[in-house]
Amino acid sequence: MKYSDEQRIKKIYENASKLNEYIKSNKVTKDRLMDDYALQWLVTTPLYNIGEHAYHISDDFKNLHADIEWNMIAGLRHRLVHDYDGTNWNIIADVVLDEIPLLIEKIKELSE
């Protein structure tokens, strides 16, 4: 299915928000994420989806909203999918705990 940029933004927002809510409601810490294999699997699926949608957003839209690191978001997805065994969980923990809440706010502004 081909999504519009607006639909992709909505999907990014939904996935990021659900991931963030899970992290907060389950009091996930960096240490726990580093050691819990099931939790690692759980956080990667939303990151895949966020990255896939970010990758396919049009260049025009990305250029209009250059404050969002579209290439970094898509690149993270590619690294997770194609180099899963080489995943640096310190980076993923920082993304999940620190960057996702910031992304949610930026994406939310695009929807208003």
N, C-alpha and C positions, 0 to 999 in steps of 0.2 A: 504494500500500500504506500502510495506517495502522500506524504504529509506536507502541509503548508508550513511556513516558518512559524506562524502563530500556533499551529497545532503542536509543533515540535517544542516550542517554548513552554506550552502547557504541560507536555509530557515531562520535560526536564523539571519543571516546578513540582509536579506531582511526585515524581520519583525522589527528588531531593528532599521534599517535605516529609514523605513517608520514611525515608531513611533517617532523617534527622529526628523525627518523632520516636522512632524505635530506639535510637541511640540514647535519647534523653530519658524516655520512660523506663528503659532497662539499665540506666546508669552505667553505660559502657565507658570504660576507661581505656587509655592507651595500653596499659599493661595487659588488660583483659583481651584486647583485640590482638595483641602480639602473641598471646598464648593459646587462644581459643580457635581451633581449626574450623569448627562449625560457624562461629561468628565471622570468621574471615570469608567463608563462602557466602554467608548471608549479605555482607556489605558489598561484595563484588557485583552481584547481579544488578542492583540499582546503578552502580557506577558504570557498568557496561551500557545500560540503557541510556543514561545521561550522556555518556560519551558518543554513543551512536547517533543520537538526535543532534548533538552539537556538531558532529562531523558533517551532517547533511543539511544544516542550515545554510541558506544561500550566502554567497560572499557579500552581496549588497547589504544584507541584514547584519552580518558580522561586522562589516565596515562601519555601519551606523552605530553599532554598539561595541566599539573596540575596547571599552573598559573591561569587558569580559574576556577572559583568556580562553577563547574557543579552541585554539590549537592545543593548548595544554590539556583541556578537558577531553578532547578527542584522542590526544596522544596517550593519556592515561588509560583510556579504554583499550587502545591498541596494545599497549604494554601488558595489561592484565590478560588479554585474550591470547596474545601470541608469545608471551614470555612469563606465563603464570608461575613457573618454578623459580624464576628470578625476581619475583615480587619483593620489593622493599617495603615491609609492613610498617616501618617507621613513617615512611612517606604516606602510605595509605591511611594510617591512623591520623596523621596531621590533616590530610584532606577531609576525612570523615568528621573529625572533631572540630576542626578550625575553618576549613574552606567551604564546606557545604552550607553552613549557616550564612556565610557571606554571599554565596551564590544564590541562595534562596531570596535574600533581600534584593539583590540586583535583578533577578528574574521577576520578582514580584513587581518591581518598579516598571518593568516593560509591559506588564499586563494592565497597569492602571491607566 
